[in-house]
Amino acid sequence: MDIDRRIQGLKDRLAYIRDIFGSKEDDNIRLLSAKLNDLLDRELGLPGSVLAEEMTRLEDLFDFCERKLDTQLTPMDRVRIVRHPQRICLKDILENVYDNYTEIGGRGEFNIDPSMLIARALFVRRVGDKAIKQMVMVIGQEKGHGESFRNGGSVKPSGNAKALHYMKVAETENIPVHSFVFTPGAYPVEDWPGAAQQIARNLYEMAGLRAPVISVFSEGGSGGAEAIGLGDRRIMLSHGYYSVISPEGAAAIEGGLRRGKRATPELIAKCARQLCITAEDNLHNGYIDRILQEPPLGARPNHYEFFRELRRELIQATNEAVSEVKSMKLYRAMAVRASKTDDAESIYMRWNLSKSALTRLVELRQCKYRAMSRHARLDGTGLLKRAVTATRGTVEAAHSFVRHDLLGKQKKRLDAMVEDLGAEAHLVRHNLLIPLKKTLDKVLPGNHEQEGRKGDEVRDMLTRLSCPEDGACLVGSSWAWTSPRSQEDRTLSCPNFRTHHCPDLWGPDLYGDFAGVCPSCGHHFPMEYRWYLKNVFEYTHGKEFNRELESVNPLGYEQFDSKLDKAKAKTGLKSACITFETTIEDVQTVVAVLCAPFRGGSVGAAEGEKFIRAAERAGRKRQPFIAYVHGTAGIRIQEGVNGVIQMPRCTIAVRRYIDAGGLYLVLYDTNSYAGPVASFLGCSPYQFAVQSSNIGFAGPGVIAETTGMVVPPDYHRAYHALSRGHIHGIWDRREVRKNLHQSLLTMGGRNLYYR
């Protein structure tokens, strides 16, 4: 019976090896197959002792060949390893790493989203004669060894909402969070609250979560990974991958494939290699802190020694995160930093933190992400200009502190005192003088008539239209910049002409006076970003900054240098982001624009850095921060994790700005999708959209490819985003400047200079 079990084990190992290496022929695999078949042919004729010796030699040969094959793994082989049904999953980790756990938030199929697993777990540590229990909150995607209801670890918005809820529970209970990333990507649906909307919420909250977060990466697919992966310590399994997009998705984009067509295995393997998705690549780029070595060809449920190593690694990482922020630098803290993972069990440290330590923890987390991806952009600013900019920034910060904090607080207190005294005086005057006034009105009737005329004037002023002398408030013939398409002598049909019976539109009228808006149904034709720069933001009178930050090809992605050069030559821009200071009516603002003509408005390291610096500048100068999204296709896949890391980086910058009392406002236009919407754009408390724009996490083609759902043509329309609460209003293009000014005067931001 034991021999049968061992033979079946070898058969399973050989089948696993063939699954990992696919159709590739290898001498080691042929050798193992031949030796196993030979043993099976001779099995019945061999005595028991001889068969046992043959089995032992064959098992040793399997061990040797697996170690040899492990050194030959390509990035695509690693992708197949993490996708294999025999790969360890979160339930295996809970059973073998923690001493006890209770699954919460629903179990099995009876769960708000079975692909997101939440558990309250504990370690039992022996300190002297005492057994001490240390609680943690475990959060992660569960693939379930092929259980179909787990959805392959692809989490729906409700699952990410559940994860966020229990992160906040861990914050309340002052216990660490252990997050495990086992996802190919988020489930791209826009049902309430919407995939992008919920991931943005998770990132925003994790940016300021007052609890230690230890993240372990096995399969990290883009936004789905970032939803729970923003950690103080990031550990990656040696055979895992962490990427902006799946190799198949990158191959489909690179090959220009249409729906239904498949990329060749060679192109997929090439994209996997170029994306730099392995643990070694991510450690080299600084996006993870450590690599945990797995057994040859990946960890499986029967690798119990690996689970012991993972346990020690989790304890060590949690000890490090906690000791780094404790106020008293005791000997244990030094021992933790100097120790190896093997010693982690022997060092006990309390994992609950004081309020001041939690504040330092959040600050260190934010500084850590701020320092990332410096190598992935080009800063052409000279040393002298950098020094001048740094000095100017220091002066601006000092000026704001003196004006708004030091003197401004005293002025506010004085103003509040004067207002209170004025209110008291008004009440006293009202109660004492009104009776006398009534008496005088009876004696002197002329006073009553004069007061009546004044009352009519006040009533007329309050009820009068705001711009009656101009007729309609939408002035259409005085645009500072008009589209070049207004010079084309041709007619266009409105997309709604079948339902709204719109007449044909003459190009010079449509793109000139009408500003690209159909006068019959209000449909907005796409308009160049320069229209908004000149007519809404008065870019020519503004002051651009960080122009020298330039998008590059940090991964050496094939043919991407030439594509970047074409985009730069075509647009005259060095990246897809423009940042500048301007004035909207009488309010000074900082504006960041994502320009669709530059690589679809995709975000890479340069765009992320420009956005962060703009948010920091707005914070220093106590000015509102406006993000206008002329269009974004998401994160730039050719930059790999250098691009996807901008999601948490920019979200942290936005969180710091909002926490400091700033006003962050986002305006979407044309087509806005994927990572930016699922992070630093989607986390704004004030989001609006230009009419006829599209907003979502993934386009219709991606949704159909990944879920099998065929979405209706208007699935991503702005009014759907409005109905589920993602955006808070839809604006007419011709009223954008007026509405922005109205927003600046009426919306949040306690630290703005004009408040």
Summary of the structure (lengths in Angstrom):
residues: 755
radius of gyration: 31.3
end to end distance: 81.2
largest distance: 132.0
contacts: 2502
relative contact order: 0.08
helix: 52%
strand: 16%
